[in-house]
Amino acid sequence: MSAILTLTPPPEITGNYEKDIYSLNQWCLDFFIQIKRILYTYDFDNGSSTE
């Protein structure tokens, strides 16, 4: 099974700084988790995913 990266557009700016920062933080965290999952499941010796 190959690793798939699903990327949604960043959240829209609403003008409410606290909400915007929280939304952007969640978006970045989701992206980071996907990248981390891909890196942990990728077999660099064979050049393929280990999932």
PyMOL Python script that loads the backbone (N, CA, C, O; Angstrom):
from pymol import cmd

cmd.read_pdbstr("""\
ATOM      1  N   MET A   1       0.845  -1.168   0.000  1.00  0.00           N
ATOM      2  CA  MET A   1       0.000   0.000   0.000  1.00  0.00           C
ATOM      3  C   MET A   1       0.896   1.238   0.000  1.00  0.00           C
ATOM      4  O   MET A   1       1.828   1.330   0.799  1.00  0.00           O
ATOM      5  N   SER A   2       0.624   2.164  -0.870  1.00  0.00           N
ATOM      6  CA  SER A   2       1.441   3.373  -0.919  1.00  0.00           C
ATOM      7  C   SER A   2       0.885   4.428   0.024  1.00  0.00           C
ATOM      8  O   SER A   2      -0.316   4.482   0.287  1.00  0.00           O
ATOM      9  N   ALA A   3       1.765   5.245   0.515  1.00  0.00           N
ATOM     10  CA  ALA A   3       1.373   6.330   1.405  1.00  0.00           C
ATOM     11  C   ALA A   3       0.724   7.436   0.591  1.00  0.00           C
ATOM     12  O   ALA A   3       1.222   7.824  -0.465  1.00  0.00           O
ATOM     13  N   ILE A   4      -0.380   7.931   1.091  1.00  0.00           N
ATOM     14  CA  ILE A   4      -1.119   8.977   0.392  1.00  0.00           C
ATOM     15  C   ILE A   4      -1.147  10.225   1.266  1.00  0.00           C
ATOM     16  O   ILE A   4      -1.427  10.168   2.463  1.00  0.00           O
ATOM     17  N   LEU A   5      -0.854  11.334   0.641  1.00  0.00           N
ATOM     18  CA  LEU A   5      -0.897  12.615   1.326  1.00  0.00           C
ATOM     19  C   LEU A   5      -2.152  13.349   0.883  1.00  0.00           C
ATOM     20  O   LEU A   5      -2.317  13.647  -0.300  1.00  0.00           O
ATOM     21  N   THR A   6      -3.031  13.640   1.825  1.00  0.00           N
ATOM     22  CA  THR A   6      -4.236  14.393   1.503  1.00  0.00           C
ATOM     23  C   THR A   6      -4.064  15.791   2.076  1.00  0.00           C
ATOM     24  O   THR A   6      -3.924  15.970   3.285  1.00  0.00           O
ATOM     25  N   LEU A   7      -4.077  16.759   1.205  1.00  0.00           N
ATOM     26  CA  LEU A   7      -3.844  18.128   1.630  1.00  0.00           C
ATOM     27  C   LEU A   7      -5.050  18.983   1.283  1.00  0.00           C
ATOM     28  O   LEU A   7      -5.418  19.122   0.117  1.00  0.00           O
ATOM     29  N   THR A   8      -5.646  19.543   2.295  1.00  0.00           N
ATOM     30  CA  THR A   8      -6.747  20.473   2.092  1.00  0.00           C
ATOM     31  C   THR A   8      -6.178  21.884   2.119  1.00  0.00           C
ATOM     32  O   THR A   8      -5.098  22.102   2.667  1.00  0.00           O
ATOM     33  N   PRO A   9      -6.881  22.835   1.540  1.00  0.00           N
ATOM     34  CA  PRO A   9      -6.377  24.209   1.608  1.00  0.00           C
ATOM     35  C   PRO A   9      -6.344  24.704   3.053  1.00  0.00           C
ATOM     36  O   PRO A   9      -7.135  24.252   3.881  1.00  0.00           O
ATOM     37  N   PRO A  10      -5.441  25.621   3.357  1.00  0.00           N
ATOM     38  CA  PRO A  10      -5.404  26.160   4.722  1.00  0.00           C
ATOM     39  C   PRO A  10      -6.734  26.828   5.066  1.00  0.00           C
ATOM     40  O   PRO A  10      -7.475  27.237   4.173  1.00  0.00           O
ATOM     41  N   PRO A  11      -7.031  26.936   6.340  1.00  0.00           N
ATOM     42  CA  PRO A  11      -8.305  27.544   6.741  1.00  0.00           C
ATOM     43  C   PRO A  11      -8.381  29.017   6.322  1.00  0.00           C
ATOM     44  O   PRO A  11      -7.369  29.707   6.203  1.00  0.00           O
ATOM     45  N   GLU A  12      -9.595  29.458   6.108  1.00  0.00           N
ATOM     46  CA  GLU A  12      -9.828  30.849   5.714  1.00  0.00           C
ATOM     47  C   GLU A  12      -9.585  31.780   6.904  1.00  0.00           C
ATOM     48  O   GLU A  12      -9.801  31.402   8.056  1.00  0.00           O
ATOM     49  N   ILE A  13      -9.145  32.974   6.615  1.00  0.00           N
ATOM     50  CA  ILE A  13      -8.941  33.988   7.650  1.00  0.00           C
ATOM     51  C   ILE A  13     -10.285  34.638   7.951  1.00  0.00           C
ATOM     52  O   ILE A  13     -10.970  35.124   7.051  1.00  0.00           O
ATOM     53  N   THR A  14     -10.651  34.640   9.226  1.00  0.00           N
ATOM     54  CA  THR A  14     -11.947  35.185   9.621  1.00  0.00           C
ATOM     55  C   THR A  14     -11.836  36.568  10.254  1.00  0.00           C
ATOM     56  O   THR A  14     -12.827  37.294  10.341  1.00  0.00           O
ATOM     57  N   GLY A  15     -10.645  36.932  10.692  1.00  0.00           N
ATOM     58  CA  GLY A  15     -10.468  38.188  11.403  1.00  0.00           C
ATOM     59  C   GLY A  15     -10.457  38.002  12.911  1.00  0.00           C
ATOM     60  O   GLY A  15     -10.015  38.882  13.648  1.00  0.00           O
ATOM     61  N   ASN A  16     -10.944  36.859  13.367  1.00  0.00           N
ATOM     62  CA  ASN A  16     -10.902  36.515  14.787  1.00  0.00           C
ATOM     63  C   ASN A  16      -9.567  35.808  15.017  1.00  0.00           C
ATOM     64  O   ASN A  16      -9.418  34.630  14.694  1.00  0.00           O
ATOM     65  N   TYR A  17      -8.599  36.537  15.579  1.00  0.00           N
ATOM     66  CA  TYR A  17      -7.237  36.029  15.671  1.00  0.00           C
ATOM     67  C   TYR A  17      -7.129  34.716  16.426  1.00  0.00           C
ATOM     68  O   TYR A  17      -6.403  33.815  16.006  1.00  0.00           O
ATOM     69  N   GLU A  18      -7.836  34.601  17.524  1.00  0.00           N
ATOM     70  CA  GLU A  18      -7.745  33.365  18.310  1.00  0.00           C
ATOM     71  C   GLU A  18      -8.267  32.181  17.501  1.00  0.00           C
ATOM     72  O   GLU A  18      -7.647  31.117  17.483  1.00  0.00           O
ATOM     73  N   LYS A  19      -9.388  32.359  16.842  1.00  0.00           N
ATOM     74  CA  LYS A  19      -9.959  31.283  16.024  1.00  0.00           C
ATOM     75  C   LYS A  19      -9.052  30.980  14.837  1.00  0.00           C
ATOM     76  O   LYS A  19      -8.845  29.814  14.501  1.00  0.00           O
ATOM     77  N   ASP A  20      -8.511  32.005  14.202  1.00  0.00           N
ATOM     78  CA  ASP A  20      -7.636  31.806  13.043  1.00  0.00           C
ATOM     79  C   ASP A  20      -6.367  31.053  13.426  1.00  0.00           C
ATOM     80  O   ASP A  20      -5.944  30.145  12.711  1.00  0.00           O
ATOM     81  N   ILE A  21      -5.765  31.422  14.539  1.00  0.00           N
ATOM     82  CA  ILE A  21      -4.545  30.761  15.000  1.00  0.00           C
ATOM     83  C   ILE A  21      -4.840  29.311  15.359  1.00  0.00           C
ATOM     84  O   ILE A  21      -4.058  28.420  15.026  1.00  0.00           O
ATOM     85  N   TYR A  22      -5.948  29.067  16.029  1.00  0.00           N
ATOM     86  CA  TYR A  22      -6.324  27.697  16.388  1.00  0.00           C
ATOM     87  C   TYR A  22      -6.557  26.862  15.129  1.00  0.00           C
ATOM     88  O   TYR A  22      -6.074  25.733  15.038  1.00  0.00           O
ATOM     89  N   SER A  23      -7.292  27.407  14.162  1.00  0.00           N
ATOM     90  CA  SER A  23      -7.591  26.679  12.926  1.00  0.00           C
ATOM     91  C   SER A  23      -6.321  26.378  12.142  1.00  0.00           C
ATOM     92  O   SER A  23      -6.157  25.272  11.626  1.00  0.00           O
ATOM     93  N   LEU A  24      -5.425  27.351  12.048  1.00  0.00           N
ATOM     94  CA  LEU A  24      -4.173  27.140  11.338  1.00  0.00           C
ATOM     95  C   LEU A  24      -3.302  26.117  12.064  1.00  0.00           C
ATOM     96  O   LEU A  24      -2.637  25.300  11.428  1.00  0.00           O
ATOM     97  N   ASN A  25      -3.308  26.162  13.380  1.00  0.00           N
ATOM     98  CA  ASN A  25      -2.559  25.193  14.174  1.00  0.00           C
ATOM     99  C   ASN A  25      -3.066  23.782  13.901  1.00  0.00           C
ATOM    100  O   ASN A  25      -2.265  22.865  13.722  1.00  0.00           O
ATOM    101  N   GLN A  26      -4.381  23.597  13.867  1.00  0.00           N
ATOM    102  CA  GLN A  26      -4.952  22.283  13.602  1.00  0.00           C
ATOM    103  C   GLN A  26      -4.605  21.802  12.196  1.00  0.00           C
ATOM    104  O   GLN A  26      -4.296  20.628  11.994  1.00  0.00           O
ATOM    105  N   TRP A  27      -4.657  22.711  11.228  1.00  0.00           N
ATOM    106  CA  TRP A  27      -4.326  22.366   9.846  1.00  0.00           C
ATOM    107  C   TRP A  27      -2.857  21.921   9.747  1.00  0.00           C
ATOM    108  O   TRP A  27      -2.552  20.913   9.110  1.00  0.00           O
ATOM    109  N   CYS A  28      -1.967  22.671  10.373  1.00  0.00           N
ATOM    110  CA  CYS A  28      -0.538  22.330  10.360  1.00  0.00           C
ATOM    111  C   CYS A  28      -0.285  21.004  11.069  1.00  0.00           C
ATOM    112  O   CYS A  28       0.526  20.198  10.614  1.00  0.00           O
ATOM    113  N   LEU A  29      -0.973  20.780  12.173  1.00  0.00           N
ATOM    114  CA  LEU A  29      -0.810  19.532  12.917  1.00  0.00           C
ATOM    115  C   LEU A  29      -1.257  18.346  12.072  1.00  0.00           C
ATOM    116  O   LEU A  29      -0.569  17.325  12.040  1.00  0.00           O
ATOM    117  N   ASP A  30      -2.385  18.456  11.392  1.00  0.00           N
ATOM    118  CA  ASP A  30      -2.852  17.372  10.527  1.00  0.00           C
ATOM    119  C   ASP A  30      -1.844  17.093   9.410  1.00  0.00           C
ATOM    120  O   ASP A  30      -1.560  15.936   9.099  1.00  0.00           O
ATOM    121  N   PHE A  31      -1.311  18.147   8.816  1.00  0.00           N
ATOM    122  CA  PHE A  31      -0.321  17.998   7.756  1.00  0.00           C
ATOM    123  C   PHE A  31       0.948  17.333   8.305  1.00  0.00           C
ATOM    124  O   PHE A  31       1.499  16.428   7.679  1.00  0.00           O
ATOM    125  N   PHE A  32       1.399  17.782   9.459  1.00  0.00           N
ATOM    126  CA  PHE A  32       2.588  17.220  10.092  1.00  0.00           C
ATOM    127  C   PHE A  32       2.405  15.738  10.397  1.00  0.00           C
ATOM    128  O   PHE A  32       3.323  14.947  10.178  1.00  0.00           O
ATOM    129  N   ILE A  33       1.250  15.354  10.892  1.00  0.00           N
ATOM    130  CA  ILE A  33       0.981  13.952  11.222  1.00  0.00           C
ATOM    131  C   ILE A  33       1.032  13.094   9.966  1.00  0.00           C
ATOM    132  O   ILE A  33       1.551  11.979   9.997  1.00  0.00           O
ATOM    133  N   GLN A  34       0.496  13.606   8.859  1.00  0.00           N
ATOM    134  CA  GLN A  34       0.543  12.854   7.600  1.00  0.00           C
ATOM    135  C   GLN A  34       1.987  12.674   7.127  1.00  0.00           C
ATOM    136  O   GLN A  34       2.382  11.578   6.729  1.00  0.00           O
ATOM    137  N   ILE A  35       2.767  13.749   7.175  1.00  0.00           N
ATOM    138  CA  ILE A  35       4.170  13.663   6.760  1.00  0.00           C
ATOM    139  C   ILE A  35       4.932  12.683   7.654  1.00  0.00           C
ATOM    140  O   ILE A  35       5.716  11.868   7.166  1.00  0.00           O
ATOM    141  N   LYS A  36       4.699  12.768   8.941  1.00  0.00           N
ATOM    142  CA  LYS A  36       5.365  11.891   9.900  1.00  0.00           C
ATOM    143  C   LYS A  36       4.993  10.427   9.642  1.00  0.00           C
ATOM    144  O   LYS A  36       5.855   9.550   9.693  1.00  0.00           O
ATOM    145  N   ARG A  37       3.713  10.161   9.366  1.00  0.00           N
ATOM    146  CA  ARG A  37       3.263   8.799   9.079  1.00  0.00           C
ATOM    147  C   ARG A  37       3.953   8.263   7.825  1.00  0.00           C
ATOM    148  O   ARG A  37       4.378   7.109   7.790  1.00  0.00           O
ATOM    149  N   ILE A  38       4.059   9.096   6.811  1.00  0.00           N
ATOM    150  CA  ILE A  38       4.716   8.675   5.571  1.00  0.00           C
ATOM    151  C   ILE A  38       6.192   8.371   5.829  1.00  0.00           C
ATOM    152  O   ILE A  38       6.711   7.359   5.357  1.00  0.00           O
ATOM    153  N   LEU A  39       6.859   9.237   6.569  1.00  0.00           N
ATOM    154  CA  LEU A  39       8.284   9.022   6.839  1.00  0.00           C
ATOM    155  C   LEU A  39       8.524   7.773   7.681  1.00  0.00           C
ATOM    156  O   LEU A  39       9.511   7.068   7.472  1.00  0.00           O
ATOM    157  N   TYR A  40       7.627   7.491   8.635  1.00  0.00           N
ATOM    158  CA  TYR A  40       7.805   6.312   9.470  1.00  0.00           C
ATOM    159  C   TYR A  40       7.476   5.021   8.738  1.00  0.00           C
ATOM    160  O   TYR A  40       7.987   3.964   9.109  1.00  0.00           O
ATOM    161  N   THR A  41       6.639   5.077   7.712  1.00  0.00           N
ATOM    162  CA  THR A  41       6.267   3.853   7.010  1.00  0.00           C
ATOM    163  C   THR A  41       7.054   3.656   5.728  1.00  0.00           C
ATOM    164  O   THR A  41       6.880   2.636   5.061  1.00  0.00           O
ATOM    165  N   TYR A  42       7.910   4.592   5.361  1.00  0.00           N
ATOM    166  CA  TYR A  42       8.672   4.483   4.123  1.00  0.00           C
ATOM    167  C   TYR A  42       9.956   3.722   4.373  1.00  0.00           C
ATOM    168  O   TYR A  42      10.712   4.045   5.289  1.00  0.00           O
ATOM    169  N   ASP A  43      10.195   2.727   3.571  1.00  0.00           N
ATOM    170  CA  ASP A  43      11.417   1.928   3.669  1.00  0.00           C
ATOM    171  C   ASP A  43      12.450   2.543   2.729  1.00  0.00           C
ATOM    172  O   ASP A  43      12.408   2.320   1.519  1.00  0.00           O
ATOM    173  N   PHE A  44      13.363   3.307   3.283  1.00  0.00           N
ATOM    174  CA  PHE A  44      14.333   4.030   2.474  1.00  0.00           C
ATOM    175  C   PHE A  44      15.329   3.084   1.775  1.00  0.00           C
ATOM    176  O   PHE A  44      15.901   3.440   0.745  1.00  0.00           O
ATOM    177  N   ASP A  45      15.531   1.895   2.330  1.00  0.00           N
ATOM    178  CA  ASP A  45      16.461   0.954   1.701  1.00  0.00           C
ATOM    179  C   ASP A  45      15.888   0.375   0.406  1.00  0.00           C
ATOM    180  O   ASP A  45      16.609   0.178  -0.571  1.00  0.00           O
ATOM    181  N   ASN A  46      14.577   0.107   0.416  1.00  0.00           N
ATOM    182  CA  ASN A  46      13.947  -0.488  -0.766  1.00  0.00           C
ATOM    183  C   ASN A  46      13.215   0.538  -1.628  1.00  0.00           C
ATOM    184  O   ASN A  46      12.823   0.229  -2.754  1.00  0.00           O
ATOM    185  N   GLY A  47      13.029   1.737  -1.123  1.00  0.00           N
ATOM    186  CA  GLY A  47      12.338   2.772  -1.877  1.00  0.00           C
ATOM    187  C   GLY A  47      10.848   2.531  -1.998  1.00  0.00           C
ATOM    188  O   GLY A  47      10.251   2.841  -3.029  1.00  0.00           O
ATOM    189  N   SER A  48      10.234   1.979  -0.954  1.00  0.00           N
ATOM    190  CA  SER A  48       8.799   1.733  -0.998  1.00  0.00           C
ATOM    191  C   SER A  48       8.201   1.879   0.395  1.00  0.00           C
ATOM    192  O   SER A  48       8.909   1.923   1.401  1.00  0.00           O
ATOM    193  N   SER A  49       6.883   1.953   0.418  1.00  0.00           N
ATOM    194  CA  SER A  49       6.161   2.059   1.675  1.00  0.00           C
ATOM    195  C   SER A  49       6.075   0.685   2.335  1.00  0.00           C
ATOM    196  O   SER A  49       5.968  -0.331   1.649  1.00  0.00           O
ATOM    197  N   THR A  50       6.121   0.654   3.661  1.00  0.00           N
ATOM    198  CA  THR A  50       6.025  -0.614   4.390  1.00  0.00           C
ATOM    199  C   THR A  50       4.635  -0.856   4.924  1.00  0.00           C
ATOM    200  O   THR A  50       4.438  -1.786   5.706  1.00  0.00           O
ATOM    201  N   GLU A  51       3.652  -0.045   4.528  1.00  0.00           N
ATOM    202  CA  GLU A  51       2.276  -0.241   5.004  1.00  0.00           C
ATOM    203  C   GLU A  51       1.670  -1.473   4.388  1.00  0.00           C
ATOM    204  O   GLU A  51       0.517  -1.801   4.669  1.00  0.00           O
TER     205      GLU A  51
END
""", "prot")
cmd.dss("prot")
cmd.show_as("cartoon", "prot")
cmd.util.cbc("prot")
cmd.orient("prot")
